[in-house]
Amino acid sequence: MYAIIETGGKQYRVQEGSKLAVEKLTAQAGTEVTLDRVLLVGGVECRVGAPYLEGATVTAEVTEHGRGPKIKVFKRWRRNDSRKLRGHRQDFTTLRVKSING
């Protein structure tokens, strides 16, 4: 059984036992999180929501919080001898899916 969920403005395909990195959540490491924005539950029979399935949830455990690799943002303006260099590291939360209820 698999499900397609939405969190942090992105969609993910998850199965029981799978690990995924999502946008940073406020939950502490080691706690359980219930994700209720389920778009689709598939398996033997596929159920599709419009846009979300009512009563379908995905339970996951927060394993850790981290930061992604550094991205360099470089801007240069021609003929002005001007430039700007900034760095960015995106925060993320790693989840392990425990169960899909749908």
C-alpha positions as CSV (number, residue, x, y, z in Angstrom):
1,M,0.0,0.0,0.0
2,Y,1.2,3.5,-0.8
3,A,0.0,7.0,-0.5
4,I,0.6,10.4,-2.0
5,I,0.7,13.1,0.7
6,E,1.2,16.9,0.6
7,T,3.4,18.7,3.1
8,G,5.3,22.0,2.9
9,G,3.8,22.7,-0.5
10,K,5.3,19.6,-2.1
11,Q,3.9,16.1,-2.8
12,Y,5.5,12.9,-1.8
13,R,4.9,9.2,-2.6
14,V,5.3,7.2,0.6
15,Q,5.0,3.5,1.7
16,E,5.2,2.0,5.2
17,G,8.7,2.0,6.5
18,S,10.0,4.5,3.9
19,K,12.1,7.6,4.9
20,L,11.7,11.0,3.4
21,A,13.0,14.5,4.0
22,V,10.4,17.2,4.0
23,E,10.3,20.9,4.8
24,K,11.0,21.7,8.4
25,L,8.3,20.7,10.9
26,T,7.9,22.0,14.4
27,A,7.7,18.6,16.1
28,Q,10.5,17.3,18.3
29,A,12.7,14.4,17.2
30,G,11.3,11.1,18.4
31,T,7.6,12.2,18.3
32,E,4.9,11.0,16.0
33,V,3.3,13.3,13.4
34,T,-0.1,12.7,11.7
35,L,-0.3,14.0,8.1
36,D,-3.9,14.4,7.0
37,R,-3.4,15.9,3.6
38,V,-3.6,12.6,1.7
39,L,-4.2,13.0,-2.0
40,L,-4.3,9.3,-3.1
41,V,-4.2,5.9,-1.4
42,G,-3.1,3.1,-3.8
43,G,-2.6,-0.7,-3.6
44,V,-5.1,-3.3,-4.7
45,E,-7.8,-0.6,-5.0
46,C,-6.9,3.0,-5.7
47,R,-8.8,5.9,-4.0
48,V,-8.3,9.5,-5.2
49,G,-9.4,12.5,-3.3
50,A,-10.8,15.8,-4.6
51,P,-8.4,17.3,-3.6
52,Y,-7.9,15.4,-0.3
53,L,-9.3,12.0,1.0
54,E,-11.5,12.4,4.0
55,G,-10.5,10.2,6.9
56,A,-7.2,9.2,5.4
57,T,-4.1,9.8,7.4
58,V,-0.4,8.9,7.4
59,T,1.4,8.4,10.7
60,A,5.1,9.1,10.7
61,E,7.9,9.4,13.3
62,V,10.3,12.4,13.3
63,T,13.8,10.9,13.2
64,E,15.9,14.0,12.9
65,H,16.2,17.7,11.9
66,G,19.0,18.9,9.6
67,R,20.2,21.3,7.1
68,G,20.7,20.7,3.4
69,P,23.8,21.5,1.4
70,K,24.9,25.1,0.9
71,I,23.6,26.8,-2.2
72,K,25.4,29.8,-3.6
73,V,23.3,32.6,-5.0
74,F,25.3,35.0,-7.1
75,K,24.0,38.1,-8.8
76,R,25.9,40.4,-11.1
77,W,24.9,43.5,-12.8
78,R,26.6,44.3,-16.1
79,R,28.4,47.5,-16.7
80,N,28.1,48.5,-13.0
81,D,30.9,46.6,-11.5
82,S,28.4,45.4,-8.9
83,R,27.8,41.9,-7.6
84,K,26.2,40.1,-4.7
85,L,27.0,36.7,-3.3
86,R,24.7,35.0,-0.7
87,G,24.6,31.5,0.7
88,H,21.5,29.5,1.7
89,R,21.0,26.2,3.6
90,Q,17.4,24.8,3.7
91,D,16.2,23.3,6.9
92,F,14.5,19.9,6.7
93,T,12.9,17.2,8.8
94,T,13.5,13.5,8.2
95,L,10.4,11.3,8.7
96,R,9.9,7.5,8.8
97,V,6.4,6.4,7.8
98,K,4.8,4.0,10.3
99,S,1.3,3.4,8.9
100,I,-1.1,4.5,6.2
101,N,-4.7,4.6,7.4
102,G,-7.2,5.0,4.5
